Amino acid sequence: GDATQDLETAYKAARNRLRKQTRADKRTHYDELNARLADYASCPHSSSVFWRTIFKTAGGSRLSKALALRDPREGPGGRVYDDAQNVARIFGLEYQAIGSESLPAAHTFDLNERARYKAEMERISRLASYQAPEVDREILSPEVAHVIKKLKSGKAPGVDSITAELLKAIVVVDDDDGEGSHPEMLDALTRLFNRFLETGNVPEDWQKAIVRPVFKSGDATDWANYRLISLTSAVGKVFEAVLANRLASEFSKEGLLSEH
């Protein structure tokens, strides 16, 4: 009835106020953090404090829980290894097999779907090259800001320890204001992106990933009971998303996108 409708309206209003205040508090927090970092960066004697603050904010000092895995190549009664080198070796060998023609026994892949995917990739590789000048044009700051605003917060960073929250601190998150809160930093990032686009070279850190195993269920010593997640550079993701948006727009305009 009317009472229920009034309660729902009041709830939504309170929720929106909370979200708006949370965004404002986050901006204040990162504005203060950026101000401290700027002070540290301007003092040659504060470099250690600068980097300690960066890694503390990014959570770079957190360590993953130690794992112990049984080597499937040694049979059901094989030894269980708990040192990082052998755990990485076991995961590496088994996942390499997934990408080969001889899949591991524990795989759950649809082989027919895999064959169709392989055939489609071969067909694409035979297509004539396509020139898209719009994709190669100069990257603009609003494009970069648009992508940064859409980054998901609360995600672990890549090897560069730069989080989405740190990137969001240079643009206003509030939907009512599209201006950058730190336009000079956004402009600097945009200039870097244009240099990468011009030269075709990107930082090595963008080509690396921190691979973390996430336990699903079952025997904790069985590698197949884990899924691996790759933590990659948030800055690299922004650059990729800018180019992906351009490609999608160009392909849509030319009618090159599949219905699927």
PyMOL commands that set and color helices and strands:
alter all, ss='L'
color gray80, all
select helices_A, chain A and resi 2-41+44-58+72-74+84-98+111-125+133-136+141-149+164-168+183-199+204-207+223-225+234-253
alter helices_A, ss='H'
color red, helices_A
select strands_A, chain A and resi 69-70+80-81+210-215+226-231
alter strands_A, ss='S'
color yellow, strands_A
deselect
rebuild
show_as cartoon
